[in-house]
Amino acid sequence: MDQQQHVFKGIARSKGRAAGEALVCDINLSWAPCSVLNDGTIRAFGNKLNGQSVKDKIIVYPTVTGSTSGSFGLLFKVKEAHTGPQALICREVHFIDIAGAIASDIPAIDSLDADPLQVIQSGDWVEIVADEVGKEATVTVTRKAA
């Protein structure tokens, strides 16, 4: 099956390299334990992703919602429970998520040269290279052709 591949540039807000399947949320997301459960399940009623898991995914969403408990929630899910995402891609990564991503040793990318919610779809394979905070990062998106 043919695949379509696109490379986008963004800014690393937390450094690292990751690869995984994309899970795209078109509304703001919180990593607080009441919004994404400790088993990695999204529990946000009214959200089309309610009931899906963030485990090992590249999570794409506009920005954070909620409080600083999201930083601790993200850290716990990634480092302790091993149910967290591989990386974050946002239109704008909020400092709450930057802190959680840095503590969790996962990349967080924003300021892509295209709107990530428009160019990445759930199920796409995404590879991130973000070697230095504040510097250019690459996001490679591979989509299988229909």
N, CA, C and O atoms as a DFTB+ gen file, in Angstrom:
584 C
 N C O
     1  1       0.839      -1.182       0.000
     2  2       0.000       0.000       0.000
     3  2       0.884       1.245       0.000
     4  3       1.845       1.322       0.765
     5  1       0.570       2.204      -0.838
     6  2       1.332       3.451      -0.913
     7  2       1.152       4.251       0.361
     8  3       0.125       4.169       1.035
     9  1       2.179       5.027       0.672
    10  2       2.116       5.896       1.839
    11  2       2.453       7.313       1.422
    12  3       3.281       7.539       0.539
    13  1       1.803       8.260       2.069
    14  2       2.107       9.664       1.869
    15  2       2.898      10.134       3.075
    16  3       2.523       9.857       4.214
    17  1       3.991      10.843       2.831
    18  2       4.821      11.330       3.926
    19  2       5.036      12.828       3.784
    20  3       5.323      13.332       2.698
    21  1       4.889      13.539       4.918
    22  2       5.093      14.986       4.950
    23  2       5.975      15.317       6.136
    24  3       5.844      14.716       7.203
    25  1       6.877      16.276       5.952
    26  2       7.758      16.720       7.033
    27  2       7.397      18.158       7.376
    28  3       7.315      19.018       6.499
    29  1       7.184      18.403       8.661
    30  2       6.845      19.731       9.160
    31  2       7.922      20.179      10.132
    32  3       8.578      19.358      10.773
    33  1       8.095      21.474      10.234
    34  2       9.046      22.062      11.175
    35  2       8.266      22.739      12.284
    36  3       7.210      23.326      12.050
    37  1       8.795      22.652      13.490
    38  2       8.198      23.305      14.639
    39  2       9.287      23.695      15.618
    40  3      10.470      23.715      15.278
    41  1       8.873      24.005      16.843
    42  2       9.808      24.388      17.902
    43  2       9.709      23.369      19.035
    44  3       8.615      23.028      19.484
    45  1      10.857      22.892      19.488
    46  2      10.897      21.956      20.619
    47  2      10.696      22.728      21.922
    48  3      11.464      23.638      22.231
    49  1       9.683      22.371      22.670
    50  2       9.455      22.952      23.995
    51  2       9.963      22.005      25.078
    52  3      10.246      22.425      26.201
    53  1      10.073      20.741      24.734
    54  2      10.724      19.715      25.543
    55  2      11.437      18.823      24.545
    56  3      10.864      18.460      23.518
    57  1      12.679      18.466      24.835
    58  2      13.470      17.742      23.842
    59  2      13.231      16.241      23.919
    60  3      12.743      15.702      24.913
    61  1      13.597      15.599      22.824
    62  2      13.514      14.147      22.756
    63  2      13.189      13.683      21.359
    64  3      12.960      14.474      20.444
    65  1      13.177      12.377      21.228
    66  2      12.812      11.742      19.968
    67  2      11.746      10.707      20.283
    68  3      11.808      10.011      21.296
    69  1      10.773      10.622      19.397
    70  2       9.676       9.688      19.625
    71  2       9.066       9.292      18.295
    72  3       9.184      10.003      17.298
    73  1       8.418       8.153      18.303
    74  2       7.669       7.690      17.142
    75  2       6.472       6.910      17.652
    76  3       6.560       6.170      18.632
    77  1       5.356       7.089      16.970
    78  2       4.163       6.361      17.363
    79  2       2.959       6.790      16.558
    80  3       3.033       7.666      15.697
    81  1       1.866       6.157      16.860
    82  2       0.601       6.451      16.211
    83  2      -0.001       7.725      16.794
    84  3       0.011       7.929      18.008
    85  1      -0.522       8.573      15.924
    86  2      -1.138       9.826      16.365
    87  2      -2.534       9.575      16.918
    88  3      -3.274       8.716      16.437
    89  1      -2.869      10.349      17.940
    90  2      -4.232      10.435      18.450
    91  2      -4.535      11.921      18.515
    92  3      -3.932      12.648      19.304
    93  1      -5.470      12.374      17.686
    94  2      -5.750      13.795      17.529
    95  2      -7.026      14.160      18.273
    96  3      -8.088      13.576      18.057
    97  1      -6.887      15.142      19.154
    98  2      -8.006      15.665      19.938
    99  2      -8.242      17.103      19.486
   100  3      -7.337      17.932      19.584
   101  1      -9.429      17.409      18.998
   102  2      -9.664      18.745      18.451
   103  2     -10.075      19.775      19.497
   104  3     -10.353      20.924      19.156
   105  1     -10.117      19.373      20.771
   106  2     -10.392      20.326      21.850
   107  2      -9.254      20.275      22.859
   108  3      -8.483      19.316      22.883
   109  1      -9.148      21.300      23.686
   110  2      -8.085      21.348      24.692
   111  2      -8.157      20.122      25.586
   112  3      -9.230      19.556      25.796
   113  1      -7.015      19.718      26.108
   114  2      -6.906      18.495      26.890
   115  2      -6.170      18.776      28.187
   116  3      -5.273      19.619      28.233
   117  1      -6.549      18.073      29.229
   118  2      -5.870      18.166      30.521
   119  2      -5.291      16.808      30.881
   120  3      -5.898      15.773      30.610
   121  1      -4.118      16.818      31.492
   122  2      -3.485      15.585      31.960
   123  2      -3.818      15.303      33.410
   124  3      -3.283      14.360      33.991
   125  1      -4.691      16.100      34.007
   126  2      -5.105      15.868      35.393
   127  2      -5.740      14.484      35.501
   128  3      -6.375      14.015      34.557
   129  1      -5.569      13.826      36.660
   130  2      -6.071      12.460      36.823
   131  2      -7.574      12.291      36.601
   132  3      -8.032      11.177      36.347
   133  1      -8.340      13.360      36.691
   134  2      -9.781      13.229      36.441
   135  2     -10.120      13.334      34.957
   136  3     -11.233      12.983      34.564
   137  1      -9.195      13.806      34.123
   138  2      -9.451      13.970      32.688
   139  2      -8.835      12.856      31.857
   140  3      -9.459      12.358      30.920
   141  1      -7.622      12.468      32.195
   142  2      -6.983      11.288      31.613
   143  2      -6.653      10.401      32.802
   144  3      -5.766      10.711      33.597
   145  1      -7.377       9.296      32.916
   146  2      -7.220       8.421      34.074
   147  2      -5.810       7.841      34.139
   148  3      -5.077       7.855      33.150
   149  1      -5.444       7.339      35.297
   150  2      -4.090       6.811      35.475
   151  2      -3.798       5.589      34.613
   152  3      -2.638       5.216      34.442
   153  1      -4.849       4.957      34.064
   154  2      -4.614       3.847      33.138
   155  2      -4.457       4.342      31.692
   156  3      -4.310       3.543      30.767
   157  1      -4.492       5.686      31.510
   158  2      -4.298       6.275      30.191
   159  2      -5.582       6.528      29.421
   160  3      -5.532       7.023      28.295
   161  1      -6.732       6.200      29.999
   162  2      -8.007       6.381      29.321
   163  2      -8.481       7.827      29.427
   164  3      -8.494       8.412      30.510
   165  1      -8.866       8.390      28.293
   166  2      -9.426       9.740      28.288
   167  2     -10.835       9.674      28.870
   168  3     -11.677       8.899      28.416
   169  1     -11.068      10.492      29.871
   170  2     -12.380      10.542      30.510
   171  2     -12.856      11.987      30.440
   172  3     -12.780      12.733      31.415
   173  1     -13.343      12.359      29.276
   174  2     -13.805      13.726      29.043
   175  2     -15.120      13.640      28.283
   176  3     -15.134      13.567      27.054
   177  1     -16.202      13.649      29.008
   178  2     -17.511      13.508      28.389
   179  2     -17.754      14.656      27.421
   180  3     -17.467      15.813      27.728
   181  1     -18.281      14.326      26.259
   182  2     -18.453      15.308      25.204
   183  2     -17.272      15.351      24.249
   184  3     -17.367      15.940      23.172
   185  1     -16.157      14.733      24.633
   186  2     -14.979      14.655      23.783
   187  2     -15.105      13.390      22.938
   188  3     -15.374      12.314      23.471
   189  1     -14.911      13.512      21.627
   190  2     -15.056      12.339      20.748
   191  2     -14.052      11.235      21.068
   192  3     -14.229      10.097      20.633
   193  1     -12.993      11.560      21.827
   194  2     -11.995      10.556      22.202
   195  2     -12.278       9.914      23.555
   196  3     -11.484       9.104      24.034
   197  1     -13.394      10.264      24.171
   198  2     -13.747       9.695      25.467
   199  2     -13.674       8.165      25.399
   200  3     -14.275       7.544      24.522
   201  1     -12.937       7.573      26.327
   202  2     -12.790       6.125      26.382
   203  2     -11.576       5.591      25.649
   204  3     -11.234       4.421      25.819
   205  1     -10.908       6.406      24.838
   206  2      -9.710       5.956      24.139
   207  2      -8.477       6.141      25.014
   208  3      -8.496       6.911      25.974
   209  1      -7.412       5.434      24.679
   210  2      -6.190       5.462      25.478
   211  2      -5.110       6.319      24.827
   212  3      -4.955       6.331      23.606
   213  1      -4.366       7.035      25.669
   214  2      -3.224       7.838      25.219
   215  2      -1.927       7.034      25.262
   216  3      -0.886       7.512      24.810
   217  1      -1.981       5.827      25.799
   218  2      -0.770       5.028      26.016
   219  2       0.018       4.857      24.721
   220  3      -0.490       4.356      23.718
   221  1       1.280       5.293      24.778
   222  2       2.247       5.146      23.687
   223  2       1.880       5.908      22.408
   224  3       2.455       5.641      21.352
   225  1       0.952       6.833      22.483
   226  2       0.526       7.605      21.315
   227  2       1.272       8.940      21.248
   228  3       1.828       9.407      22.242
   229  1       1.273       9.532      20.076
   230  2       1.687      10.914      19.891
   231  2       0.378      11.706      19.970
   232  3      -0.461      11.608      19.074
   233  1       0.205      12.478      21.021
   234  2      -1.055      13.177      21.250
   235  2      -0.986      14.560      20.618
   236  3      -0.059      15.327      20.878
   237  1      -1.972      14.869      19.787
   238  2      -2.052      16.137      19.074
   239  2      -3.312      16.850      19.562
   240  3      -4.413      16.304      19.483
   241  1      -3.140      18.084      20.071
   242  2      -4.282      18.834      20.603
   243  2      -3.953      20.320      20.598
   244  3      -2.784      20.690      20.484
   245  1      -4.972      21.186      20.720
   246  2      -4.703      22.626      20.619
   247  2      -3.771      23.143      21.717
   248  3      -2.719      23.707      21.417
   249  1      -4.145      22.957      22.971
   250  2      -3.353      23.366      24.137
   251  2      -3.995      22.752      25.371
   252  3      -4.946      21.978      25.266
   253  1      -3.478      23.097      26.523
   254  2      -3.948      22.519      27.777
   255  2      -5.225      23.210      28.260
   256  3      -5.521      24.348      27.896
   257  1      -5.950      22.494      29.075
   258  2      -7.019      23.069      29.869
   259  2      -6.809      22.547      31.284
   260  3      -6.266      21.458      31.468
   261  1      -7.227      23.300      32.268
   262  2      -7.098      22.817      33.639
   263  2      -5.973      23.483      34.390
   264  3      -5.515      24.568      34.032
   265  1      -5.534      22.811      35.445
   266  2      -4.580      23.404      36.379
   267  2      -3.220      22.714      36.305
   268  3      -2.990      21.827      35.483
   269  1      -2.336      23.151      37.187
   270  2      -0.979      22.593      37.215
   271  2      -0.954      21.127      37.637
   272  3       0.083      20.476      37.510
   273  1      -2.057      20.599      38.130
   274  2      -2.079      19.165      38.440
   275  2      -1.846      18.340      37.178
   276  3      -1.476      17.169      37.259
   277  1      -2.063      18.951      36.013
   278  2      -1.798      18.260      34.760
   279  2      -0.338      17.895      34.585
   280  3      -0.034      16.848      34.013
   281  1       0.582      18.735      35.064
   282  2       2.014      18.416      34.984
   283  2       2.332      17.145      35.752
   284  3       3.044      16.268      35.261
   285  1       1.793      17.055      36.970
   286  2       2.018      15.862      37.788
   287  2       1.316      14.650      37.187
   288  3       1.842      13.537      37.216
   289  1       0.120      14.877      36.641
   290  2      -0.618      13.785      36.014
   291  2       0.136      13.195      34.843
   292  3       0.203      11.974      34.696
   293  1       0.713      14.062      33.994
   294  2       1.491      13.593      32.855
   295  2       2.727      12.834      33.326
   296  3       3.027      11.758      32.808
   297  1       3.443      13.383      34.300
   298  2       4.628      12.726      34.836
   299  2       4.278      11.342      35.379
   300  3       4.982      10.375      35.089
   301  1       3.215      11.233      36.153
   302  2       2.820       9.942      36.724
   303  2       2.496       8.939      35.622
   304  3       2.942       7.793      35.669
   305  1       1.723       9.371      34.633
   306  2       1.309       8.444      33.575
   307  2       2.507       7.934      32.777
   308  3       2.548       6.762      32.405
   309  1       3.481       8.806      32.512
   310  2       4.632       8.403      31.698
   311  2       5.633       7.595      32.519
   312  3       6.041       6.511      32.101
   313  1       6.035       8.112      33.685
   314  2       7.148       7.520      34.436
   315  2       6.747       6.414      35.405
   316  3       7.509       5.467      35.601
   317  1       5.582       6.513      36.006
   318  2       5.202       5.541      37.035
   319  2       4.256       4.464      36.510
   320  3       4.520       3.271      36.661
   321  1       3.156       4.890      35.894
   322  2       2.145       3.937      35.446
   323  2       2.454       3.360      34.064
   324  3       1.909       2.321      33.692
   325  1       3.324       4.027      33.302
   326  2       3.682       3.601      31.943
   327  2       2.446       3.510      31.044
   328  3       2.325       2.609      30.214
   329  1       1.539       4.461      31.230
   330  2       0.320       4.532      30.428
   331  2       0.218       5.862      29.688
   332  3      -0.836       6.184      29.138
   333  1       1.296       6.632      29.669
   334  2       1.278       7.955      29.071
   335  2       1.661       7.957      27.608
   336  3       1.969       6.917      27.025
   337  1       1.636       9.142      27.024
   338  2       1.974       9.290      25.608
   339  2       3.477       9.257      25.359
   340  3       4.280       9.379      26.284
   341  1       3.838       9.090      24.092
   342  2       5.233       9.151      23.661
   343  2       5.691      10.589      23.468
   344  3       6.867      10.906      23.651
   345  1       4.735      11.475      23.088
   346  2       5.072      12.868      22.799
   347  2       3.801      13.690      22.698
   348  3       2.696      13.157      22.596
   349  1       3.988      15.015      22.730
   350  2       2.894      15.970      22.596
   351  2       3.169      16.882      21.414
   352  3       4.295      17.338      21.221
   353  1       2.130      17.149      20.620
   354  2       2.187      18.165      19.576
   355  2       0.973      19.056      19.782
   356  3      -0.162      18.579      19.801
   357  1       1.217      20.353      19.936
   358  2       0.125      21.305      20.160
   359  2       0.267      22.484      19.206
   360  3       1.332      22.734      18.641
   361  1      -0.840      23.197      19.047
   362  2      -0.723      24.494      18.365
   363  2       0.199      25.370      19.204
   364  3       1.102      26.027      18.686
   365  1      -0.051      25.361      20.522
   366  2       0.796      26.086      21.467
   367  2       0.893      25.257      22.746
   368  3      -0.108      25.052      23.432
   369  1       2.087      24.785      23.064
   370  2       2.273      24.001      24.281
   371  2       2.291      24.969      25.465
   372  3       3.137      25.861      25.540
   373  1       1.361      24.782      26.374
   374  2       1.248      25.618      27.574
   375  2       2.344      25.233      28.568
   376  3       2.813      24.095      28.560
   377  1       2.756      26.168      29.422
   378  2       3.832      25.877      30.380
   379  2       3.489      24.713      31.303
   380  3       4.390      24.028      31.785
   381  1       2.205      24.477      31.557
   382  2       1.800      23.326      32.380
   383  2       2.266      22.029      31.714
   384  3       2.843      21.158      32.366
   385  1       2.012      21.912      30.419
   386  2       2.414      20.707      29.705
   387  2       3.909      20.668      29.442
   388  3       4.497      19.587      29.403
   389  1       4.539      21.824      29.259
   390  2       5.993      21.847      29.093
   391  2       6.661      21.264      30.331
   392  3       7.557      20.428      30.216
   393  1       6.234      21.697      31.506
   394  2       6.822      21.179      32.750
   395  2       6.638      19.675      32.858
   396  3       7.576      18.957      33.204
   397  1       5.443      19.196      32.567
   398  2       5.184      17.755      32.635
   399  2       5.980      16.975      31.617
   400  3       6.475      15.889      31.918
   401  1       6.112      17.514      30.407
   402  2       6.864      16.823      29.350
   403  2       8.353      16.767      29.677
   404  3       8.993      15.732      29.494
   405  1       8.905      17.881      30.162
   406  2      10.323      17.884      30.532
   407  2      10.584      16.883      31.648
   408  3      11.532      16.102      31.570
   409  1       9.753      16.897      32.683
   410  2       9.925      15.955      33.798
   411  2       9.761      14.510      33.339
   412  3      10.367      13.601      33.906
   413  1       8.942      14.301      32.312
   414  2       8.659      12.956      31.812
   415  2       9.636      12.484      30.747
   416  3       9.585      11.330      30.321
   417  1      10.536      13.381      30.311
   418  2      11.499      13.056      29.250
   419  2      10.819      12.681      27.941
   420  3      11.255      11.759      27.252
   421  1       9.748      13.398      27.598
   422  2       9.109      13.192      26.306
   423  2       9.115      14.519      25.542
   424  3       9.046      15.582      26.158
   425  1       9.194      14.471      24.217
   426  2       9.182      15.715      23.452
   427  2       7.808      16.374      23.438
   428  3       6.772      15.708      23.453
   429  1       7.833      17.695      23.411
   430  2       6.637      18.507      23.226
   431  2       6.979      19.547      22.165
   432  3       7.967      20.270      22.291
   433  1       6.158      19.620      21.122
   434  2       6.439      20.444      19.958
   435  2       5.253      21.371      19.709
   436  3       4.099      20.974      19.869
   437  1       5.548      22.613      19.316
   438  2       4.494      23.512      18.858
   439  2       5.028      24.381      17.735
   440  3       6.146      24.185      17.259
   441  1       4.212      25.348      17.315
   442  2       4.585      26.299      16.256
   443  2       4.945      25.612      14.945
   444  3       5.852      26.052      14.238
   445  1       4.228      24.520      14.619
   446  2       4.467      23.868      13.337
   447  2       4.184      24.831      12.196
   448  3       3.407      25.774      12.348
   449  1       4.808      24.596      11.068
   450  2       4.586      25.443       9.900
   451  2       3.255      25.136       9.215
   452  3       2.968      25.673       8.145
   453  1       2.449      24.282       9.823
   454  2       1.076      24.004       9.405
   455  2       0.294      23.673      10.674
   456  3       0.873      23.229      11.666
   457  1      -1.003      23.886      10.642
   458  2      -1.833      23.588      11.813
   459  2      -1.838      22.079      12.049
   460  3      -2.333      21.332      11.205
   461  1      -1.294      21.612      13.185
   462  2      -1.207      20.167      13.406
   463  2      -2.573      19.473      13.426
   464  3      -2.669      18.291      13.095
   465  1      -3.617      20.192      13.809
   466  2      -4.950      19.603      13.834
   467  2      -5.525      19.427      12.437
   468  3      -6.507      18.708      12.254
   469  1      -4.919      20.079      11.452
   470  2      -5.365      19.958      10.066
   471  2      -4.513      18.973       9.260
   472  3      -5.004      18.377       8.302
   473  1      -3.251      18.799       9.637
   474  2      -2.343      17.986       8.814
   475  2      -2.021      16.618       9.415
   476  3      -1.391      15.785       8.762
   477  1      -2.449      16.386      10.650
   478  2      -2.229      15.083      11.290
   479  2      -3.592      14.490      11.623
   480  3      -4.471      15.181      12.137
   481  1      -3.756      13.218      11.327
   482  2      -5.002      12.511      11.623
   483  2      -4.710      11.370      12.585
   484  3      -3.619      10.800      12.580
   485  1      -5.701      11.044      13.411
   486  2      -5.563       9.865      14.271
   487  2      -5.244       8.665      13.389
   488  3      -5.867       8.462      12.347
   489  1      -4.269       7.873      13.820
   490  2      -3.839       6.706      13.060
   491  2      -2.605       6.945      12.212
   492  3      -1.940       5.988      11.816
   493  1      -2.279       8.208      11.921
   494  2      -1.040       8.495      11.195
   495  2       0.154       8.052      12.038
   496  3       0.095       8.058      13.267
   497  1       1.233       7.671      11.366
   498  2       2.486       7.375      12.057
   499  2       3.297       8.670      12.110
   500  3       3.515       9.311      11.082
   501  1       3.738       9.050      13.300
   502  2       4.431      10.322      13.492
   503  2       5.798      10.063      14.117
   504  3       5.922       9.313      15.085
   505  1       6.820      10.695      13.547
   506  2       8.170      10.620      14.098
   507  2       8.626      12.039      14.425
   508  3       8.474      12.958      13.620
   509  1       9.188      12.199      15.623
   510  2       9.607      13.514      16.103
   511  2      11.101      13.489      16.402
   512  3      11.608      12.566      17.039
   513  1      11.795      14.523      15.929
   514  2      13.188      14.749      16.291
   515  2      13.252      16.165      16.852
   516  3      13.086      17.147      16.128
   517  1      13.498      16.247      18.161
   518  2      13.540      17.532      18.869
   519  2      14.739      17.489      19.801
   520  3      14.609      17.145      20.976
   521  1      15.897      17.837      19.280
   522  2      17.140      17.638      20.017
   523  2      17.510      18.760      20.976
   524  3      18.342      18.562      21.861
   525  1      16.902      19.944      20.815
   526  2      17.274      21.049      21.694
   527  2      16.074      21.957      21.939
   528  3      15.413      22.405      21.002
   529  1      15.805      22.219      23.219
   530  2      14.678      23.072      23.598
   531  2      14.838      24.464      22.989
   532  3      15.915      25.058      23.038
   533  1      13.755      24.967      22.418
   534  2      13.758      26.294      21.815
   535  2      14.265      26.334      20.392
   536  3      14.249      27.385      19.750
   537  1      14.710      25.210      19.903
   538  2      15.252      25.127      18.541
   539  2      14.285      24.359      17.636
   540  3      13.276      23.816      18.087
   541  1      14.623      24.332      16.356
   542  2      13.772      23.663      15.376
   543  2      13.666      22.170      15.659
   544  3      14.644      21.509      16.010
   545  1      12.461      21.666      15.496
   546  2      12.181      20.239      15.602
   547  2      11.514      19.802      14.302
   548  3      10.860      20.603      13.634
   549  1      11.682      18.533      13.946
   550  2      10.995      18.020      12.766
   551  2       9.937      17.006      13.189
   552  3      10.123      16.213      14.112
   553  1       8.835      17.071      12.481
   554  2       7.719      16.155      12.686
   555  2       7.430      15.521      11.331
   556  3       6.993      16.206      10.406
   557  1       7.667      14.231      11.209
   558  2       7.415      13.508       9.980
   559  2       6.129      12.706      10.147
   560  3       6.001      11.894      11.062
   561  1       5.189      12.946       9.256
   562  2       3.872      12.304       9.317
   563  2       3.719      11.387       8.122
   564  3       3.856      11.816       6.976
   565  1       3.434      10.119       8.393
   566  2       3.226       9.145       7.325
   567  2       1.789       8.650       7.399
   568  3       1.327       8.173       8.435
   569  1       1.102       8.775       6.283
   570  2      -0.293       8.349       6.178
   571  2      -0.385       7.330       5.060
   572  3       0.111       7.562       3.958
   573  1      -1.015       6.207       5.338
   574  2      -1.244       5.223       4.284
   575  2      -2.296       5.759       3.332
   576  3      -3.318       6.306       3.746
   577  1      -2.025       5.591       2.057
   578  2      -2.982       6.040       1.037
   579  2      -4.220       5.162       1.089
   580  3      -4.151       3.973       1.400
   581  1      -5.319       5.757       0.785
   582  2      -6.593       5.020       0.805
   583  2      -6.700       4.060      -0.355
   584  3      -7.706       3.363      -0.488
